[in-house]
Amino acid sequence: MPQPTATIDRAQRDGLYELIRNHLGAIGDIWIALEKDEEYMLAERLGLEFGEDFRLLADIGWDPDERRESFELTMEAHDLMEALRRLHGEAEHVLAGSRAEREAAAEDARTNERLQAGREACESLLSSLDPRESERS
């Protein structure tokens, strides 16, 4: 079994889980990139990103109501940091979205709370994996 790279608590897990689910909603974009647009480099990038998402789900669980109190992340530090940077950026984009997006998001305040928790979990983990990350925020 791989050695843990980092350990997160349930609140951090729930935030990351929300960010991953949000990203996985675009999984059909691989087909569009491959078949419709013939954007093979985009399809490859998306494939790598979704692979990272699936790898994180292997550690934190697929069930939205996972009952563990702590979760060991076993991805290699570099790969984990790449995934966390991407998820963090996506959270910032969603949370700072257009007026229409904010109004739609206001209808689901719980989702926004989980997205915020995921963003904060990314920041915390990135900072613990590489102290230089806190300088970038």
C-alpha positions, 0 to 999 in steps of 0.5 A, a space after each residue: 500500500 502506498 505511503 500517505 502523502 498527506 492526511 485530511 479531515 472530513 471537512 476538507 474531504 467534503 470540500 475536495 469531493 465537491 470540487 472533484 464532482 464539479 469537475 467530473 460533470 464535464 467528462 463528456 468534453 473528452 468525447 467532444 474534443 476527440 470526435 467533434 472538434 478533433 482537439 487531441 491535446 485538449 482530450 489528452 489534458 482532460 484525460 489526465 485531469 479526470 485521472 487525477 480526480 479518480 485517483 483522489 476519489 480512490 483515497 477519499 471515497 466515492 460515497 458522498 456520505 463517507 463516514 471516516 474522520 480522516 483520509 490519507 492521500 497517497 498520490 505522489 506529492 507532485 501529482 497531488 499538488 498539480 491536482 490541488 492547484 487545478 481544483 483550487 483554480 476551478 473553485 476560485 473561478 466558480 466562486 468569483 463567477 459572473 452575476 448570473 452564476 452567483 445568483 444561481 449559486 446563491 440558490 444552493 448555498 450548501 454547494 458554495 460552502 463545500 466549494 469554499 471548503 474545497 478551495 481552503 483544503 487545496 490551499 492548506 494541503 499545497 502549503 503543507 506540501 510545499 511552503 512556497 505555495 503560501 507565497 503564491 496565494 
